[in-house]
């Protein structure tokens, strides 16, 4: 462990920055979950000022001096240095490099533009009219391209990689492209075979009836609690787009409920709970330090998907869940049998909506966005041409064309709040989830027996020890290597899909 | 109008400060209305860092230079100067003087201590056990006394006046003491006479039945809308202690509902709506500038009380409200007649709880807090002796003694979040409300006819023009002088009480 006044000053400064970012996260949650529409302009200003203040704290001249001094001290400590401290310092240096690459007025302009665009997106999506939001999206994209150019120069990455690096450090376009090309090939063969098998099986019976949002919410809350979420440190609310936000001691999950169909919400809450448990499980000792944060968004998505897709759509867990649902909704008849629930929750279908997609076609939605956003950042695809390009890509990958903008390029919030380079994390996370589940099963023999009793604790304890507790000390591939013995390898995901859908 | 780069820089800086303060207001609202208990520690840190950042912005060395330069330019402009700009600059100077009097670590320590104490207060109040929160309150009071001492020296006011000046600038202990002594004399004679009259009248019949919180909330929302609150810019939620917070474009009202009795909530929402309309009506052109803010808390309270006490407990409005209540709650029988509602809503009673008090005994609750907090700030009353002193004062003023701490010194949040010097504003506001109502009635002949139709617009339009739209350009007494022809004069309040309760 190296001890140095410069490093201590940096720790205090980064703690302040993280605390401001917590404030921003809470205000962002409020904007999505509660805020009256008339508050949007002022909220945009609030987030912009918070972002500007945090930016000023990272880029203050004394930070560069302290980083230099702390790095010299750390080198002096050599291999005897604490790996947490060393990683923390390395991550501080990276945040500083990223922040100093960006002028303060760009940071504030982006925060303001994103907030304004997101608000218009909500209206445009409701009206299924992309043209309403196109002018705002152009402004957002223009600023994103400025940011990408500035980061590219500083980090020595391509502009798109420089954006992606923010969400999943260490993953490059070339790596992702390789994984995605391989998946396209897999999907081209596997998807028709799965569809063929499904045609020969009994069709799933829809759960029919009225499923009041309040009842669904109560059940969702119970499922989250059962997965280990402590509502002394969490809330469950509603928003247009389900998400998990907040801070490690105050996690905010939002959901939406379809009163004619409870199927989506049950799994969505388990998904968001996976994210929440990661945040709650981060190392307390490193709270508000860069090394105490989650190790990127693909790692985050692996935690939501291992709960939602790997554990909770497994036969053992669905057996337990069937009993639970029957009791809550007074279900009766064959629709409520575990076998039918499995057919409902594991139905593979070419659809328009990413968040509704099954785990096999979901990567296709990601792959097309990965291509489109690369083209937009490069300047090869204009905002006005986005709906057409969207239709073309979806048609190429899944053979379908969206009937309107709300089921096309208006469905996701990401681009409209300036998030370009994020989408690949979903599929990298899905692949990692399969790999982690295989390792957890091998390490914890009672895992499936516990799932059959609705008990997720053996899995979540293993995840805590092998993923959550590491914070950002390890990057995505290092984390997978420590937990599973090898870096991200798509074989486990393909094996999982083959086993679940084709055997 | 003077034009000066220094003044423009100050305006930009104060706008950032106000924006950070909006963020803090929203996080404070969330803490009271929604936050899970486990989030309290982190929230305290967030508020402390926001306060620290804002403090650093006000106290930066260049602010003093810019203030000096801008004041020279303003003097050069002489009487031709814009009174808004002049007032804005004057208020900036005052904020700067206040802030530079306080060391940054005191500001952050107070924010942190107040947030921690407030959390414990919630538990102590629920357990009716003052000893649980006494250690935290000692820390809070210690910091308040440090603040008072520092401000006293800088502003040339007594320590308690320096605190009160934060909430109602320009009002001094000596002025308030005079008004309060006069009121004590009035009350000593009037209260027994009112009680005597009440004994001779039919007793009010309690509205009996079950009044679901959701139904009450719907009605409260409708009353707020009817008073002119636009829910495109507002929310109505629930918390332990009803309050109005947020920002001018996103006002947050919270309420609590007693399902066995809807009487409190109806008037409480009108009270909070009065606050909300003031915020919503502040001059847009001066948003986020010191001169664009409300003119202190007594002025604020005058706006809530003119709605709640003056307008909505008047005979004409209660006539209308009776019909409304009957329709919402399917009320039938004599309990729902306007005359009984008047007896319910205008019942004078010696009670333990300030927020439940009628308008005649309410000032007694304020007067005792005014005395106790002066003594605590002076060091003449220790925290441990507070419950005893509380009982003594309440007994002296109203002849009653609280049965436990939750109905005694634990009932109000103020001290537990470091607000000392605030309480007088309630009664100054009540006096101002009576004075403003008399002026409004004289100026707007149709006012009472409109109230009889549940129409508050003639009153709220007059208030907008004569109070809200002035921001802080005028201080409390200047505002009253412009609106009513004279500074605060308790005669209108006494006349109102005499007319309503003794004629």
Contacts between the chains, C-beta under 8 A, distances in Angstrom:
chain1	res1	chain2	res2	distance
A	16	B	49	5.5
A	16	B	52	8.0
A	19	B	42	7.9
A	19	B	45	5.2
A	19	B	46	5.5
A	19	B	49	4.5
A	20	B	46	7.7
A	20	B	49	6.1
A	20	B	50	7.5
A	20	B	53	7.5
A	22	B	42	6.3
A	22	B	45	7.9
A	22	B	46	5.4
A	23	B	23	5.9
A	23	B	27	6.1
A	23	B	46	4.6
A	23	B	49	7.5
A	23	B	50	6.2
A	26	B	26	7.9
A	26	B	27	6.0
A	26	B	30	6.3
A	26	B	46	7.4
A	27	B	23	6.1
A	27	B	26	6.0
A	27	B	27	7.4
A	30	B	26	6.3
A	30	B	30	6.5
A	34	B	235	6.5
A	35	B	235	7.9
A	35	B	250	6.3
A	36	B	231	6.3
A	36	B	232	5.7
A	36	B	233	5.8
A	36	B	234	6.0
A	36	B	235	5.7
A	36	B	250	6.0
A	37	B	232	5.8
A	38	B	230	7.1
A	38	B	232	4.3
A	38	B	233	3.5
A	38	B	234	7.9
A	38	B	249	5.4
A	38	B	250	6.5
A	39	B	233	6.6
A	39	B	246	7.8
A	39	B	247	7.1
A	39	B	249	5.4
A	39	B	250	2.9
A	41	B	249	6.6
A	42	B	19	7.9
A	42	B	22	6.3
A	42	B	247	5.4
A	42	B	248	7.8
A	42	B	249	4.6
A	42	B	250	6.1
A	43	B	250	7.1
A	45	B	19	5.3
A	45	B	22	7.9
A	46	B	19	5.5
A	46	B	20	7.8
A	46	B	22	5.4
A	46	B	23	4.6
A	46	B	26	7.4
A	49	B	16	5.5
A	49	B	19	4.5
A	49	B	20	6.1
A	49	B	23	7.5
A	50	B	20	7.5
A	50	B	23	6.2
A	52	B	16	7.9
A	53	B	20	7.4
A	53	B	53	5.6
A	230	B	38	7.1
A	231	B	36	6.3
A	232	B	36	5.7
A	232	B	37	5.7
A	232	B	38	4.3
A	233	B	36	5.7
A	233	B	38	3.5
A	233	B	39	6.6
A	234	B	36	6.0
A	234	B	38	7.9
A	235	B	34	6.5
A	235	B	35	7.9
A	235	B	36	5.8
A	246	B	39	7.8
A	247	B	39	7.1
A	247	B	42	5.4
A	248	B	42	7.8
A	249	B	38	5.4
A	249	B	39	5.4
A	249	B	41	6.6
A	249	B	42	4.6
A	250	B	35	6.3
A	250	B	36	6.0
A	250	B	38	6.5
A	250	B	39	2.9
A	250	B	42	6.1
A	250	B	43	7.1
